[in-house]
């Protein structure tokens, strides 16, 4: 998969299963390296509490994507989507 989509959804599954953070982050970074928008948004959110500078780098990467320039999905919309995907149903 050259889009990064497969790696993103693998990372989502790992998050939902409570997998090792390092493994999750590696999968998300691999997806983000392929410019998959939801992976970049999720990385920005996950790093925001630990490293504001890195979170801003991810945010600026998102802003440079074609989807962001077109306005859909906006960064805020992407966060809504990723938060729903990683939420554990109780």
C-alpha positions in Angstrom: 0.0 0.0 0.0 1.6 3.2 -1.1 -1.0 5.5 0.5 -0.3 4.7 4.1 -3.9 3.8 4.7 -3.2 0.1 5.6 -0.6 1.1 8.2 -3.0 3.7 9.6 -5.8 1.2 10.2 -3.3 -1.3 11.6 -2.2 1.4 14.1 -5.9 2.1 15.0 -6.4 -1.6 15.7 -3.3 -1.7 17.8 -4.5 1.3 19.8 -7.9 -0.3 20.4 -6.2 -3.5 21.5 -3.9 -1.6 24.0 -0.7 -2.4 22.2 2.7 -1.1 22.9 3.0 2.7 22.2 6.3 2.3 20.4 4.7 -0.2 17.9 1.7 2.1 17.4 3.8 5.2 16.8 6.1 3.4 14.4 3.0 2.3 12.4 1.5 5.8 12.5 4.9 7.4 11.4 5.1 4.9 8.5 1.6 6.0 7.4 2.4 9.7 7.9 5.6 9.3 5.8 3.3 8.3 3.0 1.2 11.4 3.7 -1.9 9.7 4.9 -3.9 12.6 6.4 -5.6 10.8 9.3 -2.2 9.4 10.5 -0.7 12.9 10.6 -3.7 14.2 12.5 -3.6 11.4 15.0 0.2 11.9 15.5 -0.3 15.6 16.1 -3.0 14.9 18.7 -1.0 12.1 20.4 2.2 14.2 20.7 0.5 17.4 21.7 0.6 16.7 25.5 4.2 15.5 25.4 5.9 17.6 22.8 4.2 20.8 21.5 6.9 21.5 18.9 6.6 18.0 17.4 2.8 18.4 17.4 3.1 21.7 15.5 5.4 20.0 13.0 2.7 17.4 12.3 0.0 20.0 12.2 2.0 22.0 9.6 2.5 18.7 7.6 -1.2 18.3 7.6 -1.7 21.8 6.4 0.5 21.1 3.4 -1.5 18.1 2.2 -3.8 18.5 -0.8 -6.8 17.5 1.2 -6.1 20.2 3.7 -5.7 22.8 1.0 -9.0 21.8 -0.5 -10.6 22.1 3.0 -11.9 18.6 3.3 -11.3 17.1 5.7 -10.2 20.0 7.8 -7.8 19.3 10.6 -10.7 19.5 13.1 -12.8 17.1 11.0 -9.8 14.7 10.8 -9.5 14.8 14.6 -13.2 13.9 15.0 -12.8 10.9 12.7 -9.6 9.6 14.3 -11.0 10.0 17.8 -14.1 7.9 16.8 -11.9 5.3 15.3 -9.6 4.8 18.3 -12.4 5.0 20.9 -12.9 1.7 22.7 -16.5 0.7 22.7 -17.6 -0.2 26.2 
